[in-house]
């Protein structure tokens, strides 16, 4: 009969079973394989030995533990026939505990956008590039660098995935924590913006080093000898298999292929994360685009929250507050004053004051303590006295239609969008262009060209080196090749002529044009 090793998670005494399995996992970590029921009871410290013995037997029944007869302390015939066992983890039980640990860890993972990891990846790639140029690189250094690079890269990718997948939960609006939530979202936006900037600046150097290591030369790719050295060093610690009786050379060759495939997989994962592939964009570019969308969502959430705070008040909440104030009144006088203050039901509310009356009051102010009989009369409009209304009855003023203004704004926006689309269609063709052959450009195309040149030249390491980078919003890939200091290009625009060194330029769309 087959028993599940996960039954103890949903059993009635799941807490006791999990504690016992945790004791066995910790003991094995300290190279202690077998435990007696007394050892488990001493580490638990709260449960009686009979309960622990029953739980151990149940775990053996489920397949989490394995029981072996304990004959080391037998001194009499009665003790020999009395059931006494040593318990140890089974392979299935140990695998189940590892799976539960991964589940608990992933469930509590918050994730992060690790800017420091980008610096670590860049530093290790520089070291690998230097080792690839040596005639006999040190295998230990190569393996340590590749191992650290794989670890840092995996941690960066997993944390970024966990952070972005859990970011949607931070977009929930909680009415009881509005002030704290707004402050947190503002800090979060700054955090994401800082990571996007670091990712943009680091990606240019990282992709350049990866291309240098991955570009085939006369003797293959520069990274291949380093991967071979790491694979050979992995074979030194591989334990022999007792069931494998093949030729040692055949076994070693097979193990070398497995190790080589392992390191090649890590390298391919790093390439797919930072370099665009024929079948899709790089993961770093996708992360940058998703982070930019997250900033827009956060800004929209803050805008909705501010609009809700500044919008119309809740009438029912106001009436409940007013009712509480009435209950706190000490006497009827306070209640009447509160009534008049809340609803404005005071005397002489029907009277109106015109500009002439206000002017006379400014010329000759009337003290508040003046008796009513001695005060000058308040002159009111005859219409107010006869009809009870100050203004003349009639039709309401007509609402002014803003359709014409809205049409003008829509036409202006559409015109600007069309001009930007035409500028991108002129430059972002995916074909190689030469600046000296561009000739005449309109204002929109010229401004777009200036932004592209600024993004490309700001990421250049050497004046005469080719440049490959992306724009700050990640929508365009720029490839710029200088043609030498002796060349010259002139671009004519409606505002003048731009003159400078000549370049070959290739601009490729990475996202759909706006």
Secondary structure, 3 states (H helix, E strand, C coil): CCCCCCHHHHCCCHHHHHHHHHHHHHHHHCCCCCECHHHHHHHHCCCCHHHHHHHHHHHHHHCCEEEEECCCCCCCHHHHHCCCEEEEECHHHHHHHHHHHHHHHHHCCCCCCCHHHHHHHHHHHHHHHHHHCCCCCCHHHHHHHHHHHHHHHHHHHHHHHHHHHHHHHHHCCCHHHHHHHHHHHHHHHHHHHHHHHHHHHHHHHHHHHHHHHHCEECCEEHHHHHHHHHHHHHHCCCCCCCCCCCCHHHHHHHHHHHHHHHHHHHHHHHHHHHCCECCECCHHHHHHHHHHHHHHHHHHHHHHHHHHHHCCCCHHHHHHHHHHHHHCCCCHHHHHHHHHHHHCCCCCCCCCCCHHHHHHHHHCCCCCCCCCCCCCCCCCCHHHHHHCCCCCCCCCCCCCCCHHHHHHHHHHHHHHHHHHHHHHHHHCCCCEEEHHHCCECCHHHHHHHHHHHHHHHHCCCCCCCCEEEECCCCCEEEEEEECCCCCCEEEEECCEEEEECCEEEEEEECCCCC
